[in-house]
Amino acid sequence: MKPVLILSAMLFCIGLYGVLTVKNSFRLFVSVELSIIATFMTLCTFAFCGNDQLHGRLFLLIVMFIYLCQLLIGFGLVIKLKDNRTIQNGISNQAWED
């Protein structure tokens, strides 16, 4: 249990450092995702090491569902921003026109 918690703390610190220092929107999004994954690892560790594993697993499923919704919304926003930027700059994207 201790190595997993140390790894998740390190990942969270890397993500936090990225959020505080990065100016690129995509890298900022990746840093936030890294912090969320670290939090998710901690929740998984505590869910499977507790006495009442059924409630821990149910809580884990709820957190996974919320994380999936957040991930889909974030990727949708990144794609929408990229599409708006290519339209404003007049750049045609040949890969999407097929």
C-alpha positions in Angstrom: 0.0 0.0 0.0 2.8 2.4 0.8 4.6 2.3 -2.6 1.3 3.0 -4.4 0.6 6.0 -2.2 4.1 7.3 -2.7 3.8 6.9 -6.5 0.4 8.7 -6.5 1.8 11.6 -4.4 4.7 11.9 -6.9 2.3 12.0 -9.9 0.1 14.5 -8.1 3.1 16.8 -7.5 4.2 16.5 -11.1 0.7 17.4 -12.3 0.5 20.3 -9.8 3.9 21.6 -11.0 2.6 21.4 -14.6 -0.5 23.3 -13.8 1.4 26.1 -12.1 4.1 26.5 -14.7 2.7 25.6 -18.1 1.1 28.1 -20.4 0.1 25.8 -23.3 -3.5 24.7 -23.0 -3.0 21.1 -24.1 -0.1 20.7 -21.6 -2.3 22.2 -18.9 -5.0 19.7 -19.7 -2.5 16.8 -19.5 -1.2 18.1 -16.1 -4.7 18.3 -14.7 -5.4 14.8 -15.9 -2.2 13.6 -14.3 -3.3 15.0 -11.0 -6.7 13.4 -11.3 -5.2 10.1 -12.1 -3.0 10.3 -9.0 -6.1 11.1 -6.9 -7.8 8.2 -8.5 -4.9 5.8 -7.7 -5.2 6.9 -4.0 -8.9 6.3 -4.0 -8.3 2.8 -5.5 -5.7 2.0 -2.9 -8.0 2.9 0.0 -11.0 1.2 -1.6 -9.4 -2.1 -1.8 -7.5 -2.0 1.5 -10.4 -1.2 3.8 -12.6 -3.5 5.8 -15.8 -2.8 3.9 -14.7 -3.5 0.3 -18.3 -3.4 -1.1 -18.8 0.2 -0.2 -15.3 1.1 -1.4 -15.8 -0.5 -4.8 -19.2 1.3 -5.2 -17.5 4.6 -4.3 -14.8 3.7 -6.8 -17.3 3.1 -9.6 -19.0 6.5 -8.9 -15.6 8.2 -9.0 -14.7 6.4 -12.3 -18.0 7.5 -13.9 -17.4 11.2 -12.9 -13.8 11.0 -14.1 -15.0 9.6 -17.5 -17.5 12.4 -17.9 -14.9 15.0 -17.1 -12.4 13.4 -19.5 -14.9 13.4 -22.4 -15.9 17.0 -21.8 -12.3 18.1 -21.6 -11.3 16.3 -24.9 -14.4 17.8 -26.5 -13.3 21.3 -25.5 -9.8 20.7 -26.8 -11.1 19.5 -30.1 -13.5 22.4 -30.4 -10.8 24.9 -29.6 -8.6 23.3 -32.3 -11.3 23.5 -34.9 -12.1 27.1 -34.1 -8.4 28.0 -34.3 -8.0 26.3 -37.8 -11.1 28.1 -39.1 -10.0 31.5 -37.8 -6.5 31.1 -39.3 -7.9 30.0 -42.7 -6.0 26.7 -42.5 -7.8 23.8 -44.2 -7.3 20.5 -42.5 -7.2 17.9 -45.3 -7.3 14.9 -42.9 -10.8 15.8 -41.6 -12.2 16.5 -45.1 -12.3 12.9 -46.3 
